[in-house]
Amino acid sequence: MTAGHLQIDLTALAANWRALDAKTTVETGAVVKADGYGLGAAQVAATLASVGARRFFVALASEGIAVRAAVGPDAEINVFSGHMAGDTETIRDHGLTPMLNSIDQVTRHLEALPNHPFGIQLDTGMNRLGMEWSEWAAVAPVALSQHPTLVMSHLACADEADHPMNAYQLDVFEKMTKGISTPRSLAATGGMLLGEKYHFDLCRPGVGIYGGMPFEDARQVVRLDLPVVQVRALDTGEVVGYGNTWQAERPSRIATVSAGYADGLIRAMSDRALLWADDHPCRLVGRVSMDLITVDVTDLDDDPDYLTILGPKQSVDQLADRAGTIGYEILTSLGRRYSRQSLTG
Ligand SMILES: *Cc1c(COP(=O)(O)O)cnc(C)c1O
């Protein structure tokens, strides 16, 4: 074994989707953008389709191709970035449903693919994607006459339950969609946990399915074991790694471990992250380099064959906290060099 070993527990993934689905009385979709948050969009989508998910969301039309192949012809695959120039064939050939974000996109879509399904994305204050009030007012009569499949918006602060932006965006969304019969969607994982008012007709969780916060009860989906290449003894005063940022304050044993920033162990983990030998925490010392990290294993009884960086003792969010980032970034950065194994049943 030379590369790290990444286990993806598809049973836990399915259980997380079901647990989120059980929190509402409305339909639950699944966000599988960025290659299923780094875990493989095709296998994630196929797993969730097998437990009842019928609407999937991707960021780019090109991401919809693999998802369509995985879920078959009947599921709806929605594209957050809408209908961009150059997307027409992909949208048509793979039966994708663009969430139109501007008057330009509405025009492009209705001209290029009349009678092809579409949805609408509204901006309720995040100022990222979707039509603002004035644009929507101008285009709504035409767009609604073509029967969009969904009208949606996105919350900017839903991971903070008490943030006043949540109620503000809810109010704006209600006003912008008042009286329309099109199904509506506002909530991702965070919004689902804010209560029924935020659920509308469809929720579209992403990170919670993959075991991430703010879904506290999520089951862990990933485990990442990293092989130890060698272990060396250092005297007090010796240094480790690029820039000599760590110096031994006692006679130490340092394990050199096969994974680095090229595998998604971001450099901000330098001198901060923990790895685990079963129940024993070991600190990453010195700088993360491209292919290697160095770990203080002085307090272990025996030299380990591998160390666990994601697993029962450390979730993606716990690792993220140590590196000053969020679980989403840890997941979507998981490297391509790891040997990957998917667990089912
Ligand atoms: C990524 C995304 C989601 C999923 O969000 P999570 O926080 O991962 O649940 C839902 N809707 C939109 C528009 C998104 O960009």
The ligand as a Tripos MOL2 file, in Angstrom:
@<TRIPOS>MOLECULE
LIG
   15    15     1     0     0
SMALL
NO_CHARGES

@<TRIPOS>ATOM
      1 C1        -24.7300   23.5070   -2.5050 C.3       1 LIG1
      2 C2        -26.1490   23.9420   -2.5310 C.ar      1 LIG1
      3 C3        -27.1160   23.2230   -1.8180 C.ar      1 LIG1
      4 C4        -26.7660   22.1590   -0.8070 C.3       1 LIG1
      5 O1        -26.2940   22.8100    0.3550 O.3       1 LIG1
      6 P1        -25.8190   22.0230    1.6510 P.3       1 LIG1
      7 O2        -25.4560   23.0950    2.6070 O.co2     1 LIG1
      8 O3        -24.6490   21.2020    1.2520 O.co2     1 LIG1
      9 O4        -26.9520   21.1840    2.1140 O.co2     1 LIG1
     10 C5        -28.4450   23.5600   -2.0320 C.ar      1 LIG1
     11 N1        -28.7850   24.5770   -2.8570 N.ar      1 LIG1
     12 C6        -27.8730   25.3100   -3.5280 C.ar      1 LIG1
     13 C7        -28.3130   26.4060   -4.4080 C.3       1 LIG1
     14 C8        -26.5240   25.0230   -3.3780 C.ar      1 LIG1
     15 O5        -25.6120   25.7650   -4.0300 O.3       1 LIG1
@<TRIPOS>BOND
     1     1     2 1
     2     2     3 ar
     3     2    14 ar
     4     3     4 1
     5     3    10 ar
     6     4     5 1
     7     5     6 1
     8     6     7 2
     9     6     8 1
    10     6     9 1
    11    10    11 ar
    12    11    12 ar
    13    12    13 1
    14    12    14 ar
    15    14    15 1
@<TRIPOS>SUBSTRUCTURE
     1 LIG1         1 GROUP 0 **** ****
